[in-house]
Amino acid sequence: MPMHDWSRVQSGIYHNFHYRWIAAIMDRLNAGLLPKGMIAMAEQFIGGLEPDVVTLQQNDIVSSADGGNSATMTEAPPQPKTQFVIPVEVERYATKANRVVVRHSLGKVVAVVELVSPGNKDSRHALRSFVEKTLDLLYDNINLLVIDPFPRDLQGIHKAIWEEITDEPFELPDDRKLTLAAYQAAPIKTAYVQPFAVGQLIPDMPLFLHNDFYINVPLEATYMDTWNVLPQLLRDLVS
């Protein structure tokens, strides 16, 4: 199902969809996408983060993936239809944010899925807070997948994050102003950015779990799961 234009509705209406989509992603991750020993949970805050919080060994990840779970992890670099690969050399510290959190054995944080809402961009302070929270997670070697269905000044959230990291320019294509960005925290911080647009199908994106190992998150399928249970009155507002 093509992405709808959620900027046409009030924030409260979008938030209803926002929380349902987050839940759908969480359910798919827990229904066989994650390796054995990992769990996805909807959390408002991540408490007690420490430097080097992800201490998993590569052999643990590989054995978990082969340990009877239906998960299939990939080690080769992900290949979105359109890809920008960006090594990150600078790390910064900030605070925490709303998200789906992937934990190992209900403890260590491995990865985070962020779904951007209008409130993350409605002021300079809000945008700055979101960017700092994202950089905080990368600084703590936590992998990220950021879903941004809202353009900001014709650019996506990744541009705001990227400008805090480097002076190198980043611009979205004129015909694709929404962004999906998968951030690999280690061994080299790298961003895989997939631009897309209202009216287009939503590409699946990688969620890194440890170093080069990742799973593909079915964004299109979870979007459809959420849309299919949305009341018709709300569907009509963006259809």
Helices and strands as residue ranges (DSSP letters): G 6-8, H 11-28, I 29-33, E 38-43, H 58-65, E 84-88, E 99-104, E 108-115, G 118-120, H 124-139, E 143-148, H 157-163, E 178-184, E 189-196, E 205-210, E 213-217, H 219-228, H 232-238
